[in-house]
Amino acid sequence: MAQVVIGSPGPIKKWISFKKLAVTRLKILVFDEADQMLAEDGFKDDSLRIMKEIEKFNSSCQVC
């Protein structure tokens, strides 16, 4: 299982929804292209959804 994942919100969201990324053992999640995510509303919403999903199952995961 992956402990460190680096990616943009779109692929990360797909990996979680298709059960390709198990968030229970995830230690660190790094959002790639963070400046664009904050500038565009769609990416910001996706990022918040991903963080809430991870927090639900794994409160010790660090999101950068």
C-alpha positions as a Markdown table, in Angstrom:
| # | Residue | x | y | z |
|---|---|---|---|---|
| 1 | Met | 0.0 | 0.0 | 0.0 |
| 2 | Ala | 1.1 | 3.5 | -0.7 |
| 3 | Gln | 2.2 | 5.6 | 2.2 |
| 4 | Val | 3.1 | 8.8 | 0.3 |
| 5 | Val | 1.0 | 10.0 | -2.6 |
| 6 | Ile | 1.7 | 13.0 | -4.8 |
| 7 | Gly | -0.8 | 14.0 | -7.4 |
| 8 | Ser | -3.4 | 16.6 | -8.6 |
| 9 | Pro | -6.9 | 16.4 | -7.3 |
| 10 | Gly | -8.5 | 14.9 | -10.4 |
| 11 | Pro | -6.5 | 11.6 | -10.4 |
| 12 | Ile | -6.5 | 11.4 | -6.6 |
| 13 | Lys | -10.3 | 11.7 | -6.6 |
| 14 | Lys | -10.6 | 9.0 | -9.2 |
| 15 | Trp | -8.2 | 6.6 | -7.4 |
| 16 | Ile | -10.2 | 7.0 | -4.2 |
| 17 | Ser | -13.6 | 6.5 | -5.9 |
| 18 | Phe | -12.4 | 3.4 | -7.8 |
| 19 | Lys | -10.8 | 2.0 | -4.7 |
| 20 | Lys | -7.3 | 2.1 | -6.2 |
| 21 | Leu | -6.0 | 4.2 | -3.4 |
| 22 | Ala | -6.5 | 3.0 | 0.2 |
| 23 | Val | -6.6 | 6.0 | 2.4 |
| 24 | Thr | -6.5 | 4.1 | 5.7 |
| 25 | Arg | -2.7 | 3.6 | 5.5 |
| 26 | Leu | -1.8 | 6.8 | 3.8 |
| 27 | Lys | 0.8 | 8.9 | 5.8 |
| 28 | Ile | 1.3 | 11.9 | 3.5 |
| 29 | Leu | -0.7 | 13.3 | 0.6 |
| 30 | Val | 0.9 | 16.0 | -1.5 |
| 31 | Phe | -1.4 | 18.0 | -3.8 |
| 32 | Asp | 0.5 | 18.8 | -7.0 |
| 33 | Glu | -0.2 | 22.2 | -8.6 |
| 34 | Ala | -1.6 | 23.7 | -5.4 |
| 35 | Asp | -1.4 | 27.3 | -6.7 |
| 36 | Gln | -3.8 | 26.4 | -9.6 |
| 37 | Met | -6.1 | 24.5 | -7.2 |
| 38 | Leu | -6.6 | 27.5 | -5.0 |
| 39 | Ala | -7.1 | 29.8 | -8.0 |
| 40 | Glu | -9.8 | 27.7 | -9.6 |
| 41 | Asp | -13.1 | 26.9 | -7.8 |
| 42 | Gly | -13.5 | 23.4 | -9.1 |
| 43 | Phe | -10.1 | 22.2 | -7.9 |
| 44 | Lys | -10.6 | 23.8 | -4.5 |
| 45 | Asp | -13.9 | 21.9 | -4.0 |
| 46 | Asp | -12.3 | 18.7 | -5.1 |
| 47 | Ser | -9.4 | 19.2 | -2.7 |
| 48 | Leu | -11.7 | 19.8 | 0.2 |
| 49 | Arg | -13.7 | 16.7 | -0.6 |
| 50 | Ile | -10.6 | 14.6 | -0.8 |
| 51 | Met | -9.3 | 15.9 | 2.5 |
| 52 | Lys | -12.6 | 15.2 | 4.2 |
| 53 | Glu | -12.7 | 11.7 | 2.8 |
| 54 | Ile | -9.2 | 11.0 | 4.0 |
| 55 | Glu | -9.9 | 12.5 | 7.5 |
| 56 | Lys | -13.0 | 10.3 | 7.8 |
| 57 | Phe | -10.9 | 7.1 | 7.6 |
| 58 | Asn | -7.4 | 8.3 | 8.6 |
| 59 | Ser | -7.1 | 11.3 | 10.8 |
| 60 | Ser | -3.3 | 11.0 | 11.1 |
| 61 | Cys | -2.6 | 11.6 | 7.4 |
| 62 | Gln | -0.7 | 14.8 | 6.6 |
| 63 | Val | -1.9 | 16.8 | 3.6 |
| 64 | Cys | 0.5 | 19.2 | 2.0 |
